[in-house]
């Protein structure tokens, strides 16, 4: 109970001038990736999965922030020109997508609900338009498809060498 009260106090003081919706989406941008990494390492004891999550989240972040700089789209609230794509949506959906692909619905369903709420909150607080959130979510989900293997002993990846396209796989036994 004490930990819950401390957590609530932290959330309440996160941004004194911002709404709960704004504060909670800011908190989830970091809390969901931390939760996904914690599940991989501490709960599932899956070091390979943790590395895959790191690569996927890193690729998501780099792509998102490169696109923000290239597109230079103004936010609906006029605060800056970093609207497209939504970084909050990219990172939270990357975390949820990792949990889904690596461990299934048990962890993924609550993570998807929190990621969906984050996207909703970013639109409701005029930080983004729906297209910004959808693009961020798609980026986060896409890297998991190519980087995260759905089973620790099986890895499948797309292959293209300029002439031939296909899938390559690796199975450890």
N, C-alpha and C positions, 0 to 999 in steps of 0.2 A: 504494500500500500504506500509506503514511504517513497519508493521509486516512482510510482505512478504520480504522486503529488509533485515530486521534483520535475518529472517530465512535463506535466501540465504547466507548471510554473515557467519552465523553459520555453515551451510553445507560446504561452501567453505573452512573454516578454521578448519574443523573437524580433518583432518589428512593432514597436509601440504605436507608430502612426499608421500602420497598415491594417487591413481587415483580417479576420481569421482566415478567410478564403485565400488571400494573398500570402499570408504567413505559412499556412499549411502547405500550399503548393511549393513554396520555397524550401520548406523543411523536407518534403517528400523527394525533391530533386536529389538530395544527398542521402536521405534515410533509406530509400528503396535500393540504391546500389549497395549501400553498406549492409543491408539485410540480405541481399542476394549473395554477396561475398561471404558473409557470416554463415549462411546456410551451407554454401559449398564447402567451406573450410571446417567449421565446427560441428555442424549437424551431419552432413554427408561424408565428411572426412575425404573430400575429393580434390586433391591438389591439382590434378590435371584440369578438372572443371573450373577451378579458381583461376588458373592461367588463361583458359579459354574465355572466361568472363572478362578478365582484364584486357585481353586483346580486342574482344568485341566492344566493350565499353570505350576503350581508347579510340578505336576506329570510328565509333559513333560520335564521340566528342570532337575528334579532329575534323570529320566530315561536316558536322553541324556548324562548327565555328568557322570553318573555311567558307561554307555557303553563306553564313551570316555576313561575312566580310565582302563576299562577291556580289550578293544580291542587294544588300544595303536598303532593305525595305523598312519604312517607318512603322513604328508600332501604332495601334489605334489610339493609344493615350498620348502619343506625340513625344514620349520620353526620349527615345533614341531611334536609331536606324538598324536595330538588331532583331527585327521581328521574324524573319524567315530564315530557317525553320525554327520551331520552338525547341530550345535546348532542354527545358524541363520535360517536355513530352519525349524527346529523344532518349534522355537518360533513364527516365522511369519505364518507358516501354522496352528499352534495351534490357533492363533488369528483369522485368516480367517475362519477356521473351526468352531470356536465358534460363530462368527457372522452369519455364514450360518445356523448352526443348531438352534440357538436361535431366529434369527430375519429374516432369509431368504436371498434371492439374492440381495435385495436392498443395504445392506451393504457388503455382501460377495463378489460380483463381483469385486469391486475395490480392496478389501483386497486380494483376490486370485491373481489378476494381480500383486500387489506389492510383495506378497510372492513368486510368480513365478519368478519375476525379481530378488528377493534376491537370490534364488537358482541359477539362471543363472549367476548372478554376482559372486557368490562364486566359481563356476566352471571356469568362465572366468579369474578370478584373481589368479588361481592356488592354492586356499585354499582347494579345495575339488575336488573329482571326482564325476561323476553323481550319482553313487551308494550311496555316503555319503549324498548327498542332498535328494535323494529319501527316504532313511532310516529316515532322520530327519523329512521330511514331513509326512511320514507314522506314526511316533510316535506322532507327534503333532495332526494329524487328529484322530488317534485312541482313544486317551483319551477323546476327545470331544464326541465321539460316546457313551462312557460308562458313562461319568460324566454329560454332559450337557443335560438337558431335552429340547425338542423342543418347549415346551409350558410351561409357568409358572405354570399352574395348573395340568400338567400331567407329571409324571416321570416314565420312564420305564428303567429297568436295567436287565442285565443277572443274572441268579441264578444258582449256582451249590453247592451241599452239599456233594459231594463225590459219591452219588448214583443217584441223580435226577438233571437233567438240564432243564432250561426253562427260562422264562421271568417273572419278577414280576413288578407290576405297582401300582401306587398310583395316585388317582385323588382327587383334592380338590374341594369341591362345597359348 
